[in-house]
């Protein structure tokens, strides 16, 4: 009998070590990790630069509290907001915490309560973030949620326009809905959101917990859209495996988060900041971003040539890709695991590919070969 709450549907695999894209279980079996801890291990497992940064910082200072100045936080914040609309950063421990901060900031600054979110979105499992999430399976069983979220269909411009009134503080969205099916925001809808926010003085919150920190081939996914965010939330890949989250906001919002308005004990602690600084120093380099784009182009092209287009649809951007299947994908995930490839789903019919940004072309080839052996074989059998 386990002493753990059974709130995770755990797979019976015990991973004990990893290097780059490859992880090894307690029986010595190797796997290609195309989950990256769900878009977390951005530089792969045990990257030497991250290991070195953590070791060095661990010998100096682990925790001192946000009661004291932190030049290291200042440096990391400056790098995150450089060449963006943002001027300020707040550090926390996770994506859900970053989204809670964003919700609080938007409501406090505007003195309005309604935040528009979208069906199939995922913003976290704390009460505010869960209320913002547009998936009933996440919200079910917890009683009344926060009432001032207005959830509408994704990519529906007519419903969006109908949802706007004088009570709306913000629109909150993901550029690519990772958990919800690897759904991409339509450019026309993005244009409409930008126009509405500018015309009505509504804040735009973009949740880049999964898409940010170079996952899509630019520092932030919104940079590939017409969107003009006021608030951006980050986590996952920012720490490369070490817990850290961040909320970025424009300078005009700064006075709304003064002393005492929000806080966290562990957010932006020296260990997390040292690791995140190392990650961003690497993944924000233009050469690195170009490599992510070229790997993504290679992977998409190979998948499209390998998988029958009548049976599978490839979508997403960068190294956040989805393979939409006609059948439920849980059996495919198990078969892939048996063959040495770790995957995660995005809804019942979508396989999600999230390799480390450092994945090699050879590893991409191996993964596509495994996918083809499973998906094409199953499709041929059904046909």
C-alpha positions as CSV (number, residue, x, y, z in Angstrom):
1,X,0.0,0.0,0.0
2,X,1.5,3.3,-1.1
3,X,1.9,6.2,1.3
4,X,1.4,8.6,-1.6
5,X,-1.9,10.1,-2.6
6,X,-2.9,8.4,-5.9
7,X,-3.5,11.6,-7.8
8,X,-1.1,10.6,-10.6
9,X,-1.8,7.8,-13.1
10,X,1.9,6.7,-12.9
11,X,3.5,4.5,-15.5
12,X,5.3,1.5,-14.0
13,X,8.8,2.7,-15.1
14,X,11.4,3.9,-12.6
15,X,13.8,6.3,-14.3
16,X,17.1,6.6,-12.4
17,X,19.3,8.7,-14.6
18,X,19.5,10.7,-17.8
19,X,22.0,12.3,-20.1
20,X,20.8,14.6,-22.9
21,X,17.8,13.1,-24.6
22,X,18.4,9.5,-23.2
23,X,17.1,8.3,-19.8
24,X,17.6,5.0,-18.2
25,X,15.4,3.0,-15.9
26,X,16.3,0.8,-12.9
27,X,16.5,-2.3,-15.1
28,X,19.1,-0.7,-17.4
29,X,16.7,0.0,-20.3
30,X,17.3,3.2,-22.3
31,X,14.6,5.5,-23.7
32,X,14.5,8.5,-25.9
33,X,12.7,11.1,-23.7
34,X,10.3,13.0,-25.9
35,X,8.4,14.3,-22.9
36,X,11.3,16.5,-21.5
37,X,9.4,16.2,-18.2
38,X,6.5,17.9,-20.1
39,X,8.5,20.6,-21.7
40,X,10.7,21.2,-18.7
41,X,14.2,19.7,-19.4
42,X,14.9,22.2,-22.2
43,X,18.7,21.5,-22.4
44,X,18.3,17.8,-21.8
45,X,19.1,15.8,-18.7
46,X,22.3,16.6,-16.7
47,X,23.5,19.3,-19.0
48,X,27.0,20.1,-17.8
49,X,26.5,23.9,-17.8
50,X,23.4,23.5,-15.5
51,X,25.1,21.0,-13.3
52,X,28.0,23.3,-12.9
53,X,25.9,26.3,-12.1
54,X,23.9,24.4,-9.5
55,X,27.0,23.0,-7.9
56,X,28.7,26.4,-7.7
57,X,25.7,28.1,-6.2
58,X,25.0,25.3,-3.7
59,X,28.4,26.0,-2.2
60,X,27.6,29.7,-1.7
61,X,24.0,30.4,-0.8
62,X,20.7,28.4,-1.0
63,X,18.2,30.8,0.5
64,X,18.1,34.3,1.9
65,X,14.5,35.5,1.5
66,X,13.1,38.2,-0.7
67,X,13.5,40.6,2.2
68,X,16.9,41.4,0.7
69,X,18.1,42.8,-2.6
70,X,19.2,40.3,-5.2
71,X,21.4,41.4,-8.1
72,X,21.1,37.9,-9.5
73,X,17.3,38.3,-9.8
74,X,17.8,41.7,-11.3
75,X,20.1,40.2,-14.0
76,X,17.8,37.4,-14.8
77,X,14.8,39.8,-15.0
78,X,16.7,42.1,-17.3
79,X,17.5,39.3,-19.7
80,X,13.9,38.1,-19.8
81,X,12.4,41.5,-20.6
82,X,15.1,42.7,-23.0
83,X,13.7,43.7,-26.4
84,X,10.2,43.0,-25.3
85,X,7.2,45.2,-24.2
86,X,7.8,44.2,-20.6
87,X,9.7,46.1,-18.0
88,X,9.2,44.1,-14.8
89,X,9.5,40.5,-13.6
90,X,8.2,38.6,-10.6
91,X,9.7,35.2,-9.7
92,X,7.9,32.3,-8.2
93,X,8.1,28.5,-8.2
94,X,5.8,27.2,-10.9
95,X,3.5,28.0,-13.9
96,X,0.4,27.9,-11.7
97,X,1.9,30.4,-9.3
98,X,2.9,32.6,-12.2
99,X,-0.7,32.5,-13.5
100,X,-2.1,33.3,-10.1
101,X,0.2,36.3,-10.0
102,X,-1.0,37.4,-13.4
103,X,-4.7,37.1,-12.4
104,X,-4.1,39.1,-9.3
105,X,-2.1,41.8,-11.1
106,X,-4.7,42.2,-13.9
107,X,-7.6,42.5,-11.4
108,X,-5.8,44.9,-9.1
109,X,-4.5,47.1,-11.9
110,X,-7.8,47.4,-13.8
111,X,-10.1,47.2,-10.7
112,X,-12.3,44.9,-12.8
113,X,-13.1,41.2,-12.2
114,X,-13.9,39.4,-15.4
115,X,-11.1,37.5,-17.2
116,X,-11.9,35.8,-20.6
117,X,-10.3,32.4,-21.1
118,X,-10.7,29.6,-23.7
119,X,-12.1,26.1,-23.9
120,X,-9.4,23.4,-23.9
121,X,-6.9,25.8,-22.1
122,X,-4.8,24.7,-19.2
123,X,-3.4,27.2,-16.7
124,X,-2.7,25.1,-13.6
125,X,-4.4,23.4,-10.7
126,X,-4.5,26.0,-7.9
127,X,-7.9,27.5,-7.4
128,X,-7.5,30.6,-9.5
129,X,-5.6,28.8,-12.3
130,X,-8.1,25.9,-12.2
131,X,-11.0,28.4,-12.6
132,X,-9.2,29.9,-15.6
133,X,-8.7,26.5,-17.2
134,X,-11.2,25.6,-19.9
135,X,-11.3,21.8,-19.3
136,X,-14.1,20.3,-17.2
137,X,-12.1,17.3,-16.2
138,X,-9.6,19.5,-14.4
139,X,-12.4,21.4,-12.5
140,X,-14.8,18.6,-11.7
141,X,-15.6,17.8,-8.1
142,X,-14.2,20.9,-6.4
143,X,-17.4,22.8,-5.9
144,X,-17.9,26.4,-6.8
145,X,-14.9,28.0,-8.5
146,X,-14.0,31.6,-9.0
147,X,-17.0,33.1,-10.8
148,X,-15.4,35.9,-12.8
149,X,-13.9,33.8,-15.5
150,X,-15.7,33.8,-18.8
151,X,-14.7,30.8,-20.9
152,X,-15.4,30.8,-24.6
153,X,-14.5,28.6,-27.6
154,X,-10.9,28.9,-28.9
155,X,-10.5,30.6,-32.2
156,X,-14.1,31.8,-32.4
157,X,-13.9,35.5,-33.2
158,X,-17.7,36.0,-33.0
159,X,-18.0,34.5,-29.5
160,X,-15.0,36.6,-28.4
161,X,-16.6,39.8,-29.5
162,X,-19.8,38.8,-27.8
163,X,-18.0,38.2,-24.5
164,X,-16.5,41.7,-24.3
165,X,-18.1,44.2,-21.9
166,X,-17.1,46.9,-19.5
167,X,-16.4,44.4,-16.7
168,X,-13.6,42.6,-18.6
169,X,-10.1,43.1,-17.0
170,X,-8.1,40.8,-19.3
171,X,-8.1,38.1,-21.9
172,X,-5.9,35.1,-21.0
173,X,-4.7,32.6,-23.5
174,X,-2.1,30.2,-24.8
175,X,-0.6,30.8,-28.2
176,X,-0.5,27.0,-28.5
177,X,-2.7,25.0,-26.2
178,X,-0.3,22.3,-25.1
179,X,-2.4,20.2,-22.8
180,X,-5.6,20.9,-24.7
181,X,-4.5,19.2,-28.0
182,X,-1.6,21.3,-29.4
183,X,-4.2,23.8,-30.8
184,X,-2.7,26.9,-32.5
185,X,-4.2,30.4,-32.3
186,X,-5.6,31.5,-35.6
187,X,-3.8,34.6,-36.9
188,X,-7.2,36.4,-37.7
189,X,-8.3,35.8,-34.1
190,X,-5.0,37.0,-32.8
191,X,-5.5,40.2,-34.8
192,X,-9.0,40.6,-33.4
193,X,-7.7,40.1,-29.8
194,X,-5.1,42.8,-30.3
195,X,-7.6,45.2,-31.7
196,X,-10.1,44.6,-28.9
197,X,-7.5,45.0,-26.2
198,X,-6.2,48.2,-27.6
199,X,-9.7,49.6,-28.3
200,X,-11.2,48.6,-24.9
201,X,-8.2,49.0,-22.7
202,X,-8.3,45.3,-21.8
203,X,-5.1,43.6,-20.6
204,X,-3.7,40.6,-22.5
205,X,-2.2,37.8,-20.5
206,X,-0.3,35.2,-22.5
207,X,0.5,31.9,-20.7
208,X,3.8,30.7,-22.1
209,X,4.5,28.2,-19.4
210,X,4.9,25.5,-22.0
211,X,5.7,27.5,-25.2
212,X,8.2,29.9,-23.7
213,X,12.0,29.9,-23.3
214,X,12.7,29.0,-27.0
215,X,10.5,25.9,-27.2
216,X,8.9,27.2,-30.5
217,X,12.1,28.6,-32.0
218,X,11.8,32.1,-30.7
219,X,12.3,33.2,-27.1
220,X,8.6,33.5,-26.7
221,X,5.9,32.0,-28.9
222,X,3.9,35.3,-29.0
223,X,6.8,36.8,-31.0
224,X,5.5,34.8,-34.0
225,X,2.0,36.3,-33.8
226,X,0.3,39.8,-34.0
227,X,-0.3,39.7,-30.2
228,X,0.8,42.5,-27.9
229,X,0.8,41.1,-24.4
230,X,0.7,43.1,-21.2
231,X,1.5,40.1,-19.0
232,X,3.5,37.0,-19.8
233,X,3.8,33.9,-17.6
234,X,6.7,31.4,-17.7
235,X,8.0,28.3,-15.9
236,X,8.9,24.7,-17.1
237,X,11.8,25.3,-19.5
238,X,13.0,28.4,-17.7
239,X,14.7,26.2,-15.0
240,X,15.7,23.3,-17.3
241,X,14.5,20.9,-14.6
242,X,14.9,23.1,-11.5
243,X,11.6,24.7,-10.2
244,X,11.1,28.3,-11.1
245,X,8.3,30.4,-12.6
246,X,8.1,34.0,-13.7
247,X,5.5,36.7,-14.5
248,X,6.6,39.5,-16.8
249,X,4.6,42.7,-17.0
250,X,4.7,46.1,-18.8
251,X,6.1,49.1,-16.9
252,X,2.7,50.7,-16.5
253,X,1.6,47.8,-14.3
254,X,4.5,48.3,-11.9
255,X,2.7,50.4,-9.3
256,X,-0.1,47.9,-9.0
257,X,2.3,45.3,-7.4
258,X,3.9,47.3,-4.7
259,X,5.2,46.1,-1.3
260,X,2.8,43.6,0.4
261,X,0.6,43.0,-2.6
262,X,2.0,39.6,-3.5
263,X,4.9,37.4,-2.5
264,X,6.4,34.0,-2.2
265,X,8.9,32.4,0.2
266,X,11.0,30.4,-2.2
267,X,10.4,32.3,-5.5
268,X,13.6,33.5,-7.2
269,X,15.8,31.7,-4.6
270,X,19.6,31.7,-5.5
271,X,19.7,28.1,-6.7
272,X,16.8,28.6,-9.1
273,X,18.0,31.9,-10.4
274,X,21.5,30.5,-11.0
275,X,20.1,27.6,-13.1
276,X,17.6,29.8,-15.0
277,X,20.3,32.3,-15.8
278,X,22.4,29.5,-17.3
279,X,19.5,28.2,-19.3
280,X,18.6,31.6,-20.8
281,X,22.2,32.4,-21.5
282,X,22.2,29.4,-23.8
283,X,18.8,29.1,-25.3
284,X,18.3,32.8,-26.1
285,X,21.3,32.9,-28.4
286,X,20.3,33.4,-32.0
287,X,22.3,30.5,-33.2
288,X,20.6,28.2,-30.7
289,X,17.1,29.5,-31.8
290,X,18.0,28.8,-35.4
291,X,18.9,25.3,-34.6
292,X,15.6,24.7,-32.9
293,X,13.8,26.0,-36.0
294,X,15.8,23.8,-38.3
295,X,15.3,20.7,-36.2
296,X,11.6,21.5,-36.0
297,X,11.4,21.9,-39.8
298,X,13.3,18.6,-40.2
299,X,11.0,16.7,-37.8
300,X,7.8,18.1,-39.3
301,X,8.9,17.3,-42.8
302,X,10.0,13.7,-41.8
303,X,6.7,13.1,-40.0
304,X,4.6,14.3,-42.9
305,X,6.5,12.2,-45.4
306,X,6.4,9.1,-43.1
307,X,2.9,9.2,-41.7
308,X,-0.2,8.9,-44.1
309,X,-1.7,12.4,-44.2
310,X,-5.2,10.9,-44.5
311,X,-4.8,9.3,-41.0
312,X,-2.5,11.7,-39.1
313,X,-2.4,15.5,-38.8
314,X,0.8,17.3,-37.7
315,X,0.4,20.6,-35.9
316,X,2.3,22.8,-33.5
317,X,5.5,24.9,-33.7
318,X,9.1,24.4,-32.9
319,X,9.7,21.4,-30.8
320,X,6.1,21.4,-29.4
321,X,4.3,19.2,-31.9
322,X,1.2,17.2,-31.9
323,X,0.2,14.2,-34.0
324,X,-3.6,14.0,-34.2
325,X,-4.7,10.4,-34.7
326,X,-8.1,8.9,-35.6
327,X,-7.9,6.6,-32.6
328,X,-7.2,7.2,-28.9
329,X,-3.5,7.4,-28.3
330,X,-3.0,5.7,-25.0
331,X,-2.2,2.3,-26.6
332,X,0.3,4.0,-28.9
333,X,2.1,5.7,-25.9
334,X,2.5,2.3,-24.3
335,X,3.8,0.7,-27.5
336,X,6.3,3.5,-28.0
337,X,7.5,3.1,-24.4
338,X,8.0,-0.6,-25.0
339,X,10.1,0.4,-28.1
340,X,12.2,2.9,-26.1
341,X,10.4,6.2,-26.8
342,X,8.7,8.2,-24.1
343,X,5.7,10.3,-25.2
344,X,2.8,12.2,-23.6
345,X,-0.7,12.8,-24.9
346,X,-2.6,16.1,-25.4
347,X,-6.2,15.0,-25.1
348,X,-7.5,11.6,-26.1
349,X,-6.4,11.6,-29.8
350,X,-3.2,13.6,-29.9
351,X,0.4,12.5,-29.3
352,X,2.6,15.3,-28.1
353,X,6.2,15.5,-29.0
354,X,8.4,17.5,-26.6
355,X,12.0,16.5,-27.1
356,X,14.8,18.5,-25.4
357,X,15.8,21.5,-27.5
358,X,19.2,19.9,-27.7
359,X,17.9,16.7,-29.4
360,X,20.0,15.5,-32.3
361,X,19.0,14.8,-35.8
362,X,19.9,11.1,-35.3
363,X,17.6,11.0,-32.2
364,X,14.8,12.6,-34.3
365,X,15.3,9.9,-36.9
366,X,15.1,7.2,-34.3
367,X,11.9,8.6,-32.8
368,X,10.2,8.9,-36.2
369,X,11.2,5.3,-37.0
370,X,9.6,4.1,-33.8
371,X,6.5,6.2,-34.4
372,X,6.2,4.9,-37.9
373,X,6.5,1.3,-36.8
374,X,3.7,1.8,-34.4
375,X,1.3,4.2,-36.1
376,X,1.6,3.0,-39.7
377,X,1.4,-0.6,-38.7
378,X,-1.8,0.0,-36.6
379,X,-3.3,2.0,-39.4
380,X,-2.6,-0.7,-41.9
381,X,-4.1,-3.3,-39.6
382,X,-7.3,-1.3,-39.1
383,X,-7.6,-0.6,-42.9
